[in-house]
Each structure stands twice: as C-alpha cells, then as structure tokens.
Amino acid sequence: MRKAVVVLVFALLAGACSDPPPRPAFEDARALADAATSATTNGGSAKFATDVAVGSVRSKGQGQARFGAGGTAQVMTTDFIGEPVELRLVAGKLYAKLPEGSRDEAGKPWVVVAADGTDSFSQVLGGSLTQLAQQNDPAHTLAGIRTAGTIVAAERTNLGGVPAEHYRVDLDLARLGTDLPAGLPPDAAGRVGGKFPVELWLDETHRPVQIVLDLSPILPGSEARITTRYSDWGSPVDVQPPPAGEVG
C-alpha cells in the first residue's frame, strides 16, 4: 500500500513539473499575416485545390502556383462558370480559355479577363473570375488578415496527420472595403456589414496548408464557405501565359 502511494506521489509530481504544451506562435493578426506571407514567398511554389460554396455558386478547382516578391502566378481549372474552364494568371494578367461555343468569329481560345474589362466576357464574369484567382493566392487572404483581422482563437493541432497551427481570425468587412472574397458583389461591404471568420492552418514553417473563409454570418440562410488547401510546397510547377497567337 505504501509503495503504491509513493508511486502515485511521484507520478503527480512528474506531471506537475512537465512542460505545458507549446502555445501557437502568434497572438497578433499582423504578426501572423507577415510571417505567413514571408513563408509563402520563401516556399516558392505549391499545388492547391479549392471548394467554393457561396449562395447558389458551387464550384471546385485545382491548380498550381508560383510565389515570389513580384507577385503570384497560377494555372488552374475550375467549374466556377458551370463548365470546366482553365485560368492562367501571369505577370498580373488573367487569361481564360473559352469553351468552343463562347469564342468569337476568330475562334481564338483565350481571352484576357479583367474586372473592369469592356469585352462581353469580362463584363459578365470578369469580376467573379478575378476574385476567384485572388482567393487562390494566400497572400490575398493574408493581406486581409493584416488589414482587418483579429485573432480570436489559436491552437496547435494536426491536419491530415501533419502538425499544424490553427488560427481563427475575425475579419471586419468595413475595414476590408471592396476587397472581398469570391462570390460577394463589390457593394457587399456596405450592404451586409459585420464580420466573418477565417480559419487558417499553418505548417511548422508557417506556410499555409488550409484556409477556410466562412461567409455565412454575413449571408444568413445560405451556405457560404470557401476552402483552399495547399500541398507539395516547393515542388516544380509550370506556369506560362498562353501563346500570344491564341489570345483574342
């Protein structure tokens, strides 16, 4: 009996003297965003997959991206417009490969898409596709966290069996202005107001492995989530603009 009591006392003392689990690295949204942005740039490249569910919009996409001080370049395929379409963002220009039935008389497969473009394709889809391309770039979400974010919860956890830091950040729409996630119209900030949460998982070098934007609080009655997953950091990627002769 006495031996059992001694063993129990030693066990309790050992537990009391053990180190508490390490805290997440960041308690300030600006420091979090700055570190993750730097890690993204240093990571060089990654593959990504995205799921968009905002109101009536349902889409999936996948692609690869190259990150650097000069900005992000990416290639992706998505069914954001209801059928598969390829997008390429290179040197600040966004290109879309049109379905055959949507091409002009010249039949060129690619067009330059812009939110303020005057061509018919851009006028209909330029804003949404530009938002979508931005959403795939972690630097875009991290800039929003830096400008308008407040960390409300943080923990060390695992994501897919890999150690990760998990942060929940509230974003203030009023501070974001018109720089909004894909699926929200440009006037949404003034129309809906309020805040929405962003969840961010970082690996041990602070590179993003998953970002989830939950827009449901500002679009009541609708499922409204954008999930982007990043993998294969540092793997070779091929991101080129389309041939000039194929762009209409």
Order of alpha helices (4+ residues) and beta strands (2+ residues): alpha-alpha-beta-beta-beta-beta-beta-beta-alpha-alpha-beta-beta-alpha-alpha-beta-beta-beta
